[in-house]
Amino acid sequence: MATKRSVRRSLVLPVPPARLWVALSDPDLLARWLGVAVTIEVVPGRVGSAGERTVRIDEVDPARLLTFTWWSADPDDDPPSRVRFEVESLPEGSRLTVEETALADLDDVPGRDAGAAAPDSGGETAAPALATVAAVAPR
Amino acid sequence: VNEERLDAVFFALADPTRRRVLERLTEQGPATPTELAAELPITRQAVSKHLAALSRAGLVEPGRRGRETRYEARPATLAEALGWLSRVGTAWDARLVALAELLEDR
């Protein structure tokens, strides 16, 4: 019943999906257009950072879909949110649709504690977090 | 930021009649339910229901005026709720311009 706050943008880029995907999934390229330092491996369950925020990769379907959850350690900042990048192939290139949805509560972010405690950790701490995601979020 | 409150704001604003009530209170100042029912094509009962939803969202605030309750618009609540949307939207606008430029360069 509650209406989720969500922002959506869509644009057509004159490059094929495979090339767009590199810009969405390579940390160095991501950093260049997101405008913040990015340390994350784009693999489901991995936890890293984008600027001040902790990032957890949720879904990865190369050249098609990337979703992640990000949040700030500062409780005065915006609440955690989920970001979805969707790539569609077009005759003239690709369409990228970006959607960011605020999560209602910190409790909506499974694995947040693991991520907050060790922002740069790899697969070890991320694995239980991913299991929690699968169990908690069949949306 | 109180997320429950923000959900209530967006729920309250999803209804055109409630938007109309809020618009009236914002433009012309506080009013009682009786006054609102007289001015708008809404029954007194419906006005009370809509005011309750707006009040839960913090978009209006009830105050006493003689024997009747008078409602006042609270525009600050709306500004706060829209803050996230405009902040996040503006951030993506800037990032996507940078992405388009990056892809042009390569």
gemmi code that builds the backbone of each chain (N, CA, C; Angstrom):
import gemmi

chains = {
    "A": [
        ("MET", (0.824, -1.191, 0.000), (0.000, 0.000, 0.000), (0.865, 1.250, 0.000)),
        ("ALA", (1.988, 1.164, 0.701), (2.866, 2.333, 0.739), (3.452, 2.597, -0.644)),
        ("THR", (3.498, 3.851, -1.027), (4.067, 4.216, -2.314), (5.567, 4.399, -2.152)),
        ("LYS", (6.338, 3.677, -2.940), (7.789, 3.783, -2.866), (8.259, 4.993, -3.669)),
        ("ARG", (9.249, 5.668, -3.122), (9.848, 6.765, -3.875), (10.815, 6.184, -4.889)),
        ("SER", (10.660, 6.622, -6.119), (11.458, 6.038, -7.177), (11.736, 7.083, -8.249)),
        ("VAL", (12.960, 7.053, -8.778), (13.357, 7.967, -9.842), (13.778, 7.122, -11.028)),
        ("ARG", (13.352, 7.532, -12.226), (13.638, 6.721, -13.407), (14.130, 7.629, -14.533)),
        ("ARG", (15.178, 7.201, -15.209), (15.696, 7.942, -16.357), (15.986, 6.938, -17.468)),
        ("SER", (15.797, 7.370, -18.702), (16.046, 6.474, -19.822), (16.718, 7.279, -20.928)),
        ("LEU", (17.743, 6.708, -21.560), (18.357, 7.420, -22.677), (18.916, 6.439, -23.695)),
        ("VAL", (18.996, 6.909, -24.932), (19.524, 6.087, -26.017), (20.964, 6.502, -26.266)),
        ("LEU", (21.848, 5.513, -26.314), (23.268, 5.778, -26.527), (23.705, 5.102, -27.824)),
        ("PRO", (24.546, 5.772, -28.600), (24.921, 5.252, -29.932), (26.018, 4.201, -29.877)),
        ("VAL", (25.939, 3.304, -28.910), (26.922, 2.217, -28.825), (26.169, 0.913, -28.599)),
        ("PRO", (26.747, -0.202, -29.047), (26.068, -1.484, -28.830), (26.044, -1.844, -27.343)),
        ("PRO", (25.077, -2.687, -26.916), (24.960, -3.060, -25.512), (26.278, -3.543, -24.890)),
        ("ALA", (27.072, -4.294, -25.658), (28.313, -4.837, -25.099), (29.256, -3.711, -24.669)),
        ("ARG", (29.284, -2.647, -25.461), (30.186, -1.534, -25.124), (29.636, -0.712, -23.961)),
        ("LEU", (28.325, -0.539, -23.966), (27.700, 0.163, -22.847), (27.938, -0.615, -21.555)),
        ("TRP", (27.854, -1.933, -21.653), (28.012, -2.784, -20.467), (29.388, -2.585, -19.814)),
        ("VAL", (30.401, -2.411, -20.641), (31.742, -2.183, -20.081), (31.735, -0.938, -19.200)),
        ("ALA", (31.071, 0.126, -19.672), (31.010, 1.368, -18.893), (30.199, 1.198, -17.609)),
        ("LEU", (29.304, 0.210, -17.597), (28.464, -0.016, -16.409), (29.113, -0.974, -15.412)),
        ("SER", (30.077, -1.761, -15.888), (30.573, -2.835, -15.030), (32.068, -2.751, -14.721)),
        ("ASP", (32.813, -1.907, -15.444), (34.232, -1.748, -15.143), (34.381, -0.650, -14.083)),
        ("PRO", (34.967, -0.990, -12.915), (35.025, -0.022, -11.814), (35.675, 1.307, -12.208)),
        ("ASP", (36.741, 1.241, -13.017), (37.426, 2.483, -13.405), (36.525, 3.364, -14.274)),
        ("LEU", (35.808, 2.726, -15.193), (34.901, 3.503, -16.055), (33.689, 3.993, -15.267)),
        ("LEU", (33.184, 3.132, -14.391), (32.070, 3.544, -13.520), (32.450, 4.791, -12.738)),
        ("ALA", (33.664, 4.774, -12.191), (34.135, 5.910, -11.385), (34.126, 7.191, -12.215)),
        ("ARG", (34.456, 7.053, -13.508), (34.548, 8.255, -14.343), (33.199, 8.913, -14.561)),
        ("TRP", (32.149, 8.109, -14.724), (30.861, 8.780, -14.967), (29.996, 8.913, -13.724)),
        ("LEU", (30.263, 8.088, -12.699), (29.531, 8.293, -11.442), (30.122, 9.464, -10.655)),
        ("GLY", (31.377, 9.784, -10.960), (31.991, 10.937, -10.311), (32.526, 10.674, -8.914)),
        ("VAL", (32.648, 9.402, -8.553), (33.223, 9.045, -7.246), (34.143, 7.834, -7.438)),
        ("ALA", (35.055, 7.631, -6.482), (35.921, 6.459, -6.533), (35.066, 5.203, -6.361)),
        ("VAL", (35.334, 4.197, -7.187), (34.537, 2.968, -7.127), (35.454, 1.773, -6.917)),
        ("THR", (35.215, 1.012, -5.853), (35.925, -0.244, -5.663), (34.866, -1.326, -5.478)),
        ("ILE", (34.602, -2.020, -6.554), (33.607, -3.088, -6.487), (33.855, -4.031, -7.650)),
        ("GLU", (33.671, -5.304, -7.401), (33.714, -6.260, -8.488), (32.259, -6.542, -8.836)),
        ("VAL", (31.892, -6.379, -10.098), (30.495, -6.523, -10.480), (30.137, -8.009, -10.606)),
        ("VAL", (29.970, -8.614, -9.442), (29.626, -10.032, -9.310), (28.552, -10.082, -8.225)),
        ("PRO", (27.473, -10.833, -8.440), (26.402, -10.852, -7.440), (26.916, -11.163, -6.035)),
        ("GLY", (26.477, -10.379, -5.063), (26.842, -10.617, -3.670), (28.067, -9.850, -3.206)),
        ("ARG", (28.888, -9.362, -4.154), (30.086, -8.630, -3.769), (29.718, -7.295, -3.137)),
        ("VAL", (30.517, -6.914, -2.160), (30.308, -5.650, -1.469), (31.533, -4.779, -1.678)),
        ("GLY", (31.321, -3.532, -2.002), (32.427, -2.607, -2.215), (31.976, -1.211, -1.881)),
        ("SER", (32.565, -0.231, -2.548), (32.168, 1.136, -2.225), (32.123, 1.998, -3.471)),
        ("ALA", (31.307, 3.044, -3.371), (31.240, 4.094, -4.389), (31.238, 5.405, -3.612)),
        ("GLY", (32.375, 6.074, -3.591), (32.482, 7.280, -2.782), (32.259, 6.946, -1.326)),
        ("GLU", (31.352, 7.673, -0.690), (31.054, 7.476, 0.735), (30.129, 6.289, 0.968)),
        ("ARG", (29.566, 5.766, -0.112), (28.549, 4.736, 0.055), (29.088, 3.328, -0.068)),
        ("THR", (28.460, 2.421, 0.657), (28.733, 1.002, 0.503), (27.796, 0.480, -0.583)),
        ("VAL", (28.332, -0.381, -1.427), (27.546, -0.917, -2.539), (27.521, -2.431, -2.445)),
        ("ARG", (26.367, -3.009, -2.649), (26.293, -4.457, -2.760), (25.673, -4.814, -4.102)),
        ("ILE", (26.376, -5.613, -4.890), (25.856, -6.033, -6.191), (24.781, -7.094, -5.971)),
        ("ASP", (23.627, -6.907, -6.585), (22.531, -7.859, -6.403), (22.383, -8.802, -7.604)),
        ("GLU", (22.093, -8.227, -8.770), (21.872, -9.075, -9.951), (22.793, -8.632, -11.087)),
        ("VAL", (23.339, -9.595, -11.793), (24.186, -9.281, -12.944), (23.784, -10.184, -14.113)),
        ("ASP", (23.364, -9.566, -15.203), (23.088, -10.309, -16.427), (23.783, -9.521, -17.529)),
        ("PRO", (25.015, -9.920, -17.875), (25.870, -9.093, -18.744), (25.171, -8.553, -19.985)),
        ("ALA", (25.403, -7.272, -20.233), (24.846, -6.540, -21.375), (23.327, -6.412, -21.328)),
        ("ARG", (22.734, -6.781, -20.192), (21.277, -6.661, -20.060), (20.833, -5.982, -18.773)),
        ("LEU", (21.340, -6.469, -17.648), (20.796, -6.008, -16.371), (21.850, -6.003, -15.264)),
        ("LEU", (21.839, -4.913, -14.495), (22.676, -4.831, -13.294), (21.861, -4.161, -12.207)),
        ("THR", (21.754, -4.804, -11.052), (21.098, -4.135, -9.930), (22.029, -4.168, -8.729)),
        ("PHE", (22.002, -3.098, -7.976), (22.788, -3.057, -6.745), (22.047, -2.236, -5.709)),
        ("THR", (22.475, -2.428, -4.452), (21.910, -1.671, -3.338), (23.050, -0.830, -2.789)),
        ("TRP", (22.771, 0.423, -2.500), (23.828, 1.235, -1.881), (23.270, 2.052, -0.745)),
        ("TRP", (24.157, 2.346, 0.204), (23.724, 3.065, 1.402), (24.912, 3.772, 2.023)),
        ("SER", (24.578, 4.765, 2.806), (25.601, 5.533, 3.497), (25.652, 5.102, 4.956)),
        ("ALA", (26.841, 5.157, 5.553), (26.973, 4.811, 6.976), (26.380, 5.912, 7.848)),
        ("ASP", (26.246, 7.108, 7.300), (25.725, 8.244, 8.060), (24.193, 8.177, 8.103)),
        ("PRO", (23.616, 7.983, 9.285), (22.157, 7.843, 9.373), (21.398, 9.107, 8.961)),
        ("ASP", (22.107, 10.258, 8.935), (21.442, 11.493, 8.512), (21.331, 11.599, 6.992)),
        ("ASP", (22.078, 10.734, 6.280), (22.002, 10.756, 4.820), (20.712, 10.097, 4.344)),
        ("ASP", (20.557, 10.067, 3.033), (19.384, 9.417, 2.453), (19.334, 7.947, 2.856)),
        ("PRO", (18.130, 7.374, 2.871), (18.011, 5.954, 3.211), (18.647, 5.093, 2.120)),
        ("PRO", (18.883, 3.823, 2.406), (19.427, 2.925, 1.389), (18.497, 2.882, 0.179)),
        ("SER", (19.080, 2.632, -0.958), (18.236, 2.539, -2.144), (18.762, 1.462, -3.072)),
        ("ARG", (17.889, 1.026, -3.938), (18.250, -0.002, -4.911), (18.297, 0.639, -6.287)),
        ("VAL", (19.368, 0.342, -7.021), (19.543, 0.912, -8.359), (19.475, -0.221, -9.380)),
        ("ARG", (18.792, 0.067, -10.481), (18.638, -0.939, -11.529), (19.068, -0.324, -12.861)),
        ("PHE", (20.037, -0.938, -13.516), (20.444, -0.536, -14.868), (19.904, -1.596, -15.818)),
        ("GLU", (19.109, -1.170, -16.784), (18.609, -2.121, -17.761), (19.065, -1.686, -19.150)),
        ("VAL", (19.627, -2.597, -19.897), (20.148, -2.291, -21.229), (19.322, -3.027, -22.281)),
        ("GLU", (18.863, -2.274, -23.285), (18.126, -2.889, -24.390), (18.884, -2.614, -25.671)),
        ("SER", (18.901, -3.597, -26.553), (19.544, -3.423, -27.845), (18.574, -2.718, -28.792)),
        ("LEU", (19.088, -1.699, -29.486), (18.277, -0.977, -30.469), (19.037, -0.958, -31.789)),
        ("PRO", (18.334, -0.754, -32.920), (19.048, -0.672, -34.207), (20.125, 0.410, -34.173)),
        ("GLU", (19.849, 1.533, -33.472), (20.803, 2.641, -33.464), (21.770, 2.608, -32.277)),
        ("GLY", (21.721, 1.564, -31.491), (22.630, 1.484, -30.346), (21.996, 0.757, -29.178)),
        ("SER", (21.898, 1.446, -28.039), (21.333, 0.821, -26.847), (20.482, 1.823, -26.098)),
        ("ARG", (19.488, 1.289, -25.422), (18.749, 2.124, -24.486), (19.141, 1.710, -23.068)),
        ("LEU", (19.519, 2.710, -22.279), (19.812, 2.461, -20.875), (18.696, 3.057, -20.036)),
        ("THR", (18.108, 2.246, -19.175), (17.107, 2.745, -18.237), (17.662, 2.587, -16.827)),
        ("VAL", (17.690, 3.688, -16.116), (18.191, 3.691, -14.739), (17.012, 3.949, -13.815)),
        ("GLU", (16.889, 3.139, -12.791), (15.829, 3.371, -11.819), (16.432, 3.254, -10.427)),
        ("GLU", (16.174, 4.238, -9.594), (16.639, 4.170, -8.202), (15.424, 4.254, -7.294)),
        ("THR", (15.288, 3.295, -6.405), (14.138, 3.216, -5.510), (14.612, 3.256, -4.069)),
        ("ALA", (14.060, 4.160, -3.291), (14.421, 4.232, -1.875), (13.827, 3.038, -1.150)),
        ("LEU", (14.624, 2.395, -0.330), (14.112, 1.292, 0.470), (13.508, 1.900, 1.725)),
        ("ALA", (12.385, 1.343, 2.150), (11.628, 1.966, 3.229), (12.425, 2.066, 4.515)),
        ("ASP", (13.267, 1.112, 4.745), (13.886, 1.024, 6.052), (15.228, 0.314, 5.940)),
        ("LEU", (16.104, 0.545, 6.900), (17.386, -0.153, 6.905), (17.187, -1.660, 6.979)),
        ("ASP", (16.089, -2.070, 7.597), (15.817, -3.506, 7.725), (15.587, -4.168, 6.376)),
        ("ASP", (15.300, -3.336, 5.367), (15.074, -3.867, 4.028), (16.370, -4.249, 3.320)),
        ("VAL", (17.493, -3.984, 3.948), (18.778, -4.243, 3.293), (19.453, -5.445, 3.934)),
        ("PRO", (19.168, -6.636, 3.420), (19.802, -7.816, 3.986), (21.312, -7.730, 3.784)),
        ("GLY", (22.067, -8.181, 4.769), (23.510, -8.182, 4.626), (24.135, -6.833, 4.854)),
        ("ARG", (23.345, -5.873, 5.308), (23.877, -4.540, 5.506), (24.969, -4.536, 6.567)),
        ("ASP", (24.774, -5.290, 7.645), (25.756, -5.304, 8.719), (27.100, -5.820, 8.244)),
        ("ALA", (27.056, -6.909, 7.481), (28.298, -7.467, 6.963), (28.997, -6.438, 6.086)),
        ("GLY", (28.224, -5.776, 5.255), (28.808, -4.800, 4.345), (29.355, -3.599, 5.081)),
        ("ALA", (28.630, -3.122, 6.082), (29.055, -1.930, 6.809), (30.326, -2.220, 7.602)),
        ("ALA", (30.444, -3.451, 8.106), (31.606, -3.788, 8.911), (32.851, -3.946, 8.046)),
        ("ALA", (32.673, -4.441, 6.834), (33.832, -4.704, 5.978), (33.507, -4.302, 4.538)),
        ("PRO", (33.526, -2.996, 4.260), (33.094, -2.504, 2.957), (33.878, -3.079, 1.784)),
        ("ASP", (35.142, -3.448, 1.996), (35.944, -3.886, 0.867), (36.121, -5.400, 0.814)),
        ("SER", (35.316, -6.085, 1.591), (35.481, -7.531, 1.645), (35.015, -8.176, 0.341)),
        ("GLY", (35.487, -9.356, 0.109), (35.140, -10.036, -1.132), (34.044, -11.048, -0.932)),
        ("GLY", (34.222, -12.224, -1.504), (33.174, -13.220, -1.526), (32.797, -13.811, -0.176)),
        ("GLU", (33.735, -13.848, 0.766), (33.474, -14.580, 2.021), (32.279, -13.994, 2.778)),
        ("THR", (32.332, -12.672, 3.048), (31.231, -12.078, 3.800), (30.017, -11.892, 2.899)),
        ("ALA", (30.253, -11.817, 1.599), (29.141, -11.532, 0.697), (28.236, -12.748, 0.507)),
        ("ALA", (28.816, -13.940, 0.619), (28.024, -15.144, 0.354), (26.798, -15.263, 1.267)),
        ("PRO", (26.958, -15.114, 2.594), (25.768, -15.177, 3.451), (24.786, -14.047, 3.141)),
        ("ALA", (25.314, -12.894, 2.789), (24.431, -11.782, 2.461), (23.562, -12.133, 1.261)),
        ("LEU", (24.164, -12.756, 0.283), (23.425, -13.111, -0.930), (22.337, -14.136, -0.601)),
        ("ALA", (22.705, -15.089, 0.260), (21.726, -16.091, 0.671), (20.538, -15.424, 1.327)),
        ("THR", (20.804, -14.376, 2.135), (19.726, -13.665, 2.802), (18.862, -12.951, 1.781)),
        ("VAL", (19.496, -12.363, 0.786), (18.739, -11.658, -0.247), (17.756, -12.610, -0.913)),
        ("ALA", (18.265, -13.759, -1.286), (17.404, -14.730, -1.976), (16.246, -15.143, -1.093)),
        ("ALA", (16.506, -15.264, 0.220), (15.472, -15.724, 1.125), (14.453, -14.640, 1.429)),
        ("VAL", (14.911, -13.405, 1.468), (14.053, -12.324, 1.970), (13.354, -11.540, 0.867)),
        ("ALA", (13.955, -11.500, -0.318), (13.446, -10.534, -1.299), (12.975, -11.161, -2.601)),
        ("PRO", (11.919, -11.956, -2.565), (11.409, -12.498, -3.829), (10.449, -11.518, -4.500)),
        ("ARG", (10.891, -10.255, -4.717), (9.976, -9.259, -5.268), (9.958, -9.282, -6.772)),
    ],
    "B": [
        ("VAL", (15.096, 11.761, 8.435), (14.027, 11.443, 7.484), (13.189, 10.296, 8.034)),
        ("ASN", (11.901, 10.523, 8.171), (10.996, 9.500, 8.657), (10.320, 8.837, 7.453)),
        ("GLU", (10.743, 7.602, 7.175), (10.266, 6.927, 5.961), (8.756, 6.667, 5.981)),
        ("GLU", (8.242, 6.329, 7.160), (6.809, 6.070, 7.252), (6.017, 7.326, 6.905)),
        ("ARG", (6.518, 8.436, 7.419), (5.873, 9.710, 7.146), (5.908, 10.020, 5.641)),
        ("LEU", (7.055, 9.734, 5.012), (7.175, 10.015, 3.578), (6.236, 9.140, 2.758)),
        ("ASP", (6.110, 7.878, 3.158), (5.150, 7.006, 2.471), (3.746, 7.588, 2.588)),
        ("ALA", (3.420, 8.093, 3.772), (2.097, 8.691, 3.995), (1.911, 9.929, 3.118)),
        ("VAL", (2.978, 10.695, 2.917), (2.907, 11.887, 2.064), (2.557, 11.486, 0.633)),
        ("PHE", (3.277, 10.485, 0.119), (3.035, 10.104, -1.267), (1.668, 9.436, -1.434)),
        ("PHE", (1.243, 8.713, -0.419), (-0.100, 8.123, -0.458), (-1.150, 9.233, -0.479)),
        ("ALA", (-0.985, 10.222, 0.389), (-1.962, 11.316, 0.478), (-2.034, 12.084, -0.840)),
        ("LEU", (-0.897, 12.277, -1.475), (-0.853, 13.076, -2.701), (-1.324, 12.302, -3.926)),
        ("ALA", (-1.489, 10.986, -3.786), (-1.913, 10.178, -4.928), (-3.379, 10.424, -5.275)),
        ("ASP", (-4.127, 11.064, -4.390), (-5.553, 11.279, -4.626), (-5.826, 12.715, -5.088)),
        ("PRO", (-6.489, 12.875, -6.246), (-6.704, 14.223, -6.800), (-7.530, 15.127, -5.890)),
        ("THR", (-8.509, 14.554, -5.184), (-9.327, 15.380, -4.289), (-8.487, 15.914, -3.122)),
        ("ARG", (-7.633, 15.044, -2.604), (-6.781, 15.501, -1.495), (-5.805, 16.567, -1.979)),
        ("ARG", (-5.324, 16.418, -3.215), (-4.433, 17.452, -3.746), (-5.175, 18.778, -3.836)),
        ("ARG", (-6.457, 18.684, -4.198), (-7.256, 19.893, -4.338), (-7.472, 20.576, -2.982)),
        ("VAL", (-7.740, 19.755, -1.966), (-7.910, 20.286, -0.611), (-6.610, 20.966, -0.155)),
        ("LEU", (-5.500, 20.297, -0.411), (-4.201, 20.838, 0.010), (-3.893, 22.144, -0.728)),
        ("GLU", (-4.227, 22.141, -2.018), (-4.009, 23.338, -2.839), (-4.805, 24.524, -2.259)),
        ("ARG", (-6.049, 24.240, -1.915), (-6.915, 25.282, -1.354), (-6.328, 25.851, -0.053)),
        ("LEU", (-5.857, 24.945, 0.809), (-5.317, 25.386, 2.100), (-3.990, 26.136, 1.920)),
        ("THR", (-3.233, 25.738, 0.908), (-1.945, 26.384, 0.665), (-2.149, 27.779, 0.074)),
        ("GLU", (-3.088, 27.870, -0.866), (-3.276, 29.144, -1.581), (-4.037, 30.176, -0.766)),
        ("GLN", (-5.067, 29.708, -0.036), (-5.939, 30.680, 0.621), (-5.906, 30.629, 2.141)),
        ("GLY", (-5.002, 29.847, 2.676), (-4.855, 29.829, 4.122), (-5.770, 28.843, 4.822)),
        ("PRO", (-5.676, 28.788, 6.155), (-6.394, 27.780, 6.956), (-7.908, 27.836, 6.761)),
        ("ALA", (-8.552, 26.682, 6.935), (-10.007, 26.611, 6.813), (-10.533, 25.475, 7.662)),
        ("THR", (-11.798, 25.563, 8.024), (-12.453, 24.480, 8.768), (-13.044, 23.506, 7.756)),
        ("PRO", (-13.307, 22.266, 8.175), (-13.932, 21.294, 7.268), (-15.247, 21.824, 6.675)),
        ("THR", (-16.017, 22.538, 7.462), (-17.281, 23.092, 6.973), (-17.041, 24.077, 5.833)),
        ("GLU", (-16.060, 24.931, 6.020), (-15.726, 25.895, 4.968), (-15.262, 25.189, 3.693)),
        ("LEU", (-14.425, 24.171, 3.873), (-13.913, 23.431, 2.708), (-15.044, 22.734, 1.964)),
        ("ALA", (-15.965, 22.133, 2.712), (-17.091, 21.430, 2.088), (-17.974, 22.417, 1.323)),
        ("ALA", (-18.058, 23.649, 1.803), (-18.868, 24.656, 1.120), (-18.195, 25.122, -0.166)),
        ("GLU", (-16.872, 25.196, -0.129), (-16.134, 25.733, -1.286), (-15.873, 24.697, -2.367)),
        ("LEU", (-15.672, 23.456, -1.960), (-15.277, 22.423, -2.920), (-16.434, 21.450, -3.143)),
        ("PRO", (-16.450, 20.798, -4.291), (-17.537, 19.846, -4.560), (-17.327, 18.518, -3.838)),
        ("ILE", (-17.218, 18.594, -2.526), (-16.974, 17.404, -1.704), (-17.891, 17.488, -0.492)),
        ("THR", (-18.383, 16.354, -0.049), (-19.243, 16.362, 1.144), (-18.407, 16.628, 2.390)),
        ("ARG", (-19.076, 17.064, 3.432), (-18.416, 17.359, 4.709), (-17.708, 16.115, 5.233)),
        ("GLN", (-18.370, 14.957, 5.042), (-17.814, 13.686, 5.517), (-16.527, 13.327, 4.749)),
        ("ALA", (-16.580, 13.506, 3.432), (-15.402, 13.204, 2.610), (-14.260, 14.163, 2.937)),
        ("VAL", (-14.604, 15.426, 3.185), (-13.576, 16.408, 3.556), (-12.836, 15.936, 4.803)),
        ("SER", (-13.584, 15.477, 5.791), (-12.968, 15.019, 7.045), (-12.039, 13.839, 6.804)),
        ("LYS", (-12.475, 12.935, 5.934), (-11.655, 11.758, 5.628), (-10.346, 12.171, 4.956)),
        ("HIS", (-10.466, 13.090, 3.987), (-9.265, 13.538, 3.270), (-8.335, 14.325, 4.192)),
        ("LEU", (-8.923, 15.124, 5.070), (-8.098, 15.897, 6.001), (-7.344, 14.974, 6.962)),
        ("ALA", (-7.990, 13.872, 7.313), (-7.327, 12.910, 8.200), (-6.092, 12.321, 7.520)),
        ("ALA", (-6.230, 11.971, 6.238), (-5.097, 11.404, 5.491), (-3.981, 12.444, 5.335)),
        ("LEU", (-4.372, 13.669, 5.023), (-3.377, 14.748, 4.865), (-2.686, 15.029, 6.202)),
        ("SER", (-3.447, 14.917, 7.261), (-2.929, 15.186, 8.597), (-1.931, 14.104, 9.025)),
        ("ARG", (-2.279, 12.844, 8.734), (-1.361, 11.731, 9.030), (-0.036, 11.923, 8.300)),
        ("ALA", (-0.114, 12.471, 7.102), (1.089, 12.679, 6.297), (1.873, 13.911, 6.756)),
        ("GLY", (1.268, 14.696, 7.632), (1.943, 15.923, 8.083), (1.831, 17.053, 7.075)),
        ("LEU", (0.954, 16.877, 6.083), (0.798, 17.915, 5.052), (-0.113, 19.043, 5.526)),
        ("VAL", (-1.000, 18.735, 6.481), (-1.820, 19.778, 7.108), (-1.752, 19.570, 8.621)),
        ("GLU", (-2.033, 20.642, 9.341), (-2.009, 20.541, 10.789), (-3.313, 21.099, 11.356)),
        ("PRO", (-3.972, 20.317, 12.217), (-5.215, 20.811, 12.798), (-4.934, 21.780, 13.946)),
        ("GLY", (-5.797, 22.773, 14.075), (-5.692, 23.695, 15.210), (-7.109, 24.053, 15.635)),
        ("ARG", (-7.288, 24.516, 16.873), (-8.637, 24.852, 17.342), (-9.020, 26.252, 16.896)),
        ("ARG", (-10.284, 26.384, 16.546), (-10.809, 27.712, 16.294), (-12.252, 27.686, 16.788)),
        ("GLY", (-12.454, 28.205, 18.003), (-13.777, 28.125, 18.619), (-14.152, 26.672, 18.821)),
        ("ARG", (-15.292, 26.276, 18.301), (-15.743, 24.908, 18.496), (-15.310, 23.994, 17.367)),
        ("GLU", (-14.779, 24.576, 16.303), (-14.399, 23.731, 15.178), (-12.880, 23.676, 14.994)),
        ("THR", (-12.438, 22.593, 14.382), (-11.013, 22.445, 14.098), (-10.701, 23.117, 12.763)),
        ("ARG", (-9.611, 23.862, 12.776), (-9.211, 24.543, 11.559), (-7.913, 23.918, 11.056)),
        ("TYR", (-7.825, 23.682, 9.749), (-6.652, 23.014, 9.204), (-5.761, 23.985, 8.438)),
        ("GLU", (-4.466, 23.800, 8.675), (-3.486, 24.677, 8.034), (-2.517, 23.825, 7.213)),
        ("ALA", (-2.142, 24.287, 6.018), (-1.190, 23.549, 5.187), (0.214, 23.651, 5.780)),
        ("ARG", (0.977, 22.569, 5.643), (2.373, 22.566, 6.093), (3.275, 22.297, 4.892)),
        ("PRO", (3.592, 23.343, 4.127), (4.363, 23.146, 2.889), (5.752, 22.547, 3.120)),
        ("ALA", (6.304, 22.722, 4.309), (7.653, 22.194, 4.578), (7.703, 20.676, 4.421)),
        ("THR", (6.607, 20.004, 4.771), (6.558, 18.541, 4.648), (6.693, 18.118, 3.193)),
        ("LEU", (6.025, 18.859, 2.328), (6.075, 18.537, 0.902), (7.489, 18.763, 0.354)),
        ("ALA", (8.087, 19.857, 0.760), (9.443, 20.161, 0.300), (10.411, 19.053, 0.719)),
        ("GLU", (10.230, 18.566, 1.941), (11.111, 17.516, 2.444), (10.923, 16.222, 1.645)),
        ("ALA", (9.646, 15.907, 1.348), (9.356, 14.678, 0.604), (9.906, 14.744, -0.815)),
        ("LEU", (9.793, 15.916, -1.432), (10.277, 16.056, -2.803), (11.793, 16.143, -2.846)),
        ("GLY", (12.393, 16.414, -1.705), (13.851, 16.562, -1.647), (14.577, 15.357, -2.206)),
        ("TRP", (14.181, 14.171, -1.793), (14.865, 12.959, -2.240), (14.744, 12.819, -3.757)),
        ("LEU", (13.503, 12.980, -4.267), (13.273, 12.811, -5.703), (14.115, 13.783, -6.521)),
        ("SER", (14.144, 15.050, -6.100), (14.882, 16.017, -6.905), (16.384, 15.800, -6.753)),
        ("ARG", (16.822, 15.448, -5.550), (18.258, 15.205, -5.334), (18.744, 14.011, -6.160)),
        ("VAL", (18.009, 12.907, -6.036), (18.421, 11.678, -6.719), (18.275, 11.842, -8.237)),
        ("GLY", (17.184, 12.475, -8.666), (16.974, 12.702, -10.098), (18.066, 13.582, -10.704)),
        ("THR", (18.414, 14.652, -10.008), (19.456, 15.559, -10.497), (20.796, 14.837, -10.572)),
        ("ALA", (21.074, 13.991, -9.580), (22.335, 13.247, -9.576), (22.424, 12.346, -10.807)),
        ("TRP", (21.325, 11.635, -11.133), (21.365, 10.743, -12.306), (21.448, 11.531, -13.603)),
        ("ASP", (20.780, 12.679, -13.664), (20.884, 13.512, -14.872), (22.352, 13.845, -15.151)),
        ("ALA", (23.053, 14.264, -14.118), (24.463, 14.645, -14.284), (25.315, 13.428, -14.649)),
        ("ARG", (25.069, 12.303, -13.971), (25.863, 11.096, -14.252), (25.642, 10.609, -15.680)),
        ("LEU", (24.385, 10.661, -16.145), (24.093, 10.136, -17.486), (24.672, 11.027, -18.576)),
        ("VAL", (24.758, 12.312, -18.318), (25.452, 13.202, -19.260), (26.920, 12.797, -19.323)),
        ("ALA", (27.523, 12.541, -18.156), (28.925, 12.123, -18.104), (29.121, 10.779, -18.800)),
        ("LEU", (28.166, 9.869, -18.650), (28.253, 8.560, -19.304), (28.213, 8.719, -20.823)),
        ("ALA", (27.287, 9.548, -21.311), (27.173, 9.765, -22.756), (28.476, 10.357, -23.304)),
        ("GLU", (29.064, 11.288, -22.561), (30.328, 11.896, -23.010), (31.456, 10.875, -23.009)),
        ("LEU", (31.484, 10.049, -21.972), (32.520, 9.024, -21.866), (32.446, 8.061, -23.049)),
        ("LEU", (31.219, 7.668, -23.431), (31.060, 6.721, -24.534), (31.385, 7.362, -25.879)),
        ("GLU", (31.178, 8.668, -25.982), (31.546, 9.373, -27.210), (33.053, 9.416, -27.392)),
        ("ASP", (33.762, 9.580, -26.266), (35.217, 9.718, -26.294), (35.934, 8.432, -26.666)),
        ("ARG", (35.275, 7.305, -26.385), (36.030, 6.055, -26.514), (35.892, 5.420, -27.875)),
    ],
}
model = gemmi.Model(1)
for chain_id, residues in chains.items():
    chain = gemmi.Chain(chain_id)
    for i, (resn, *xyz) in enumerate(residues, 1):
        res = gemmi.Residue()
        res.name, res.seqid = resn, gemmi.SeqId(i, " ")
        for name, pos in zip(("N", "CA", "C"), xyz):
            atom = gemmi.Atom()
            atom.name, atom.element = name, gemmi.Element(name[0])
            atom.pos, atom.b_iso = gemmi.Position(*pos), 0.0
            res.add_atom(atom)
        chain.add_residue(res)
    model.add_chain(chain)
structure = gemmi.Structure()
structure.add_model(model)
structure.setup_entities()
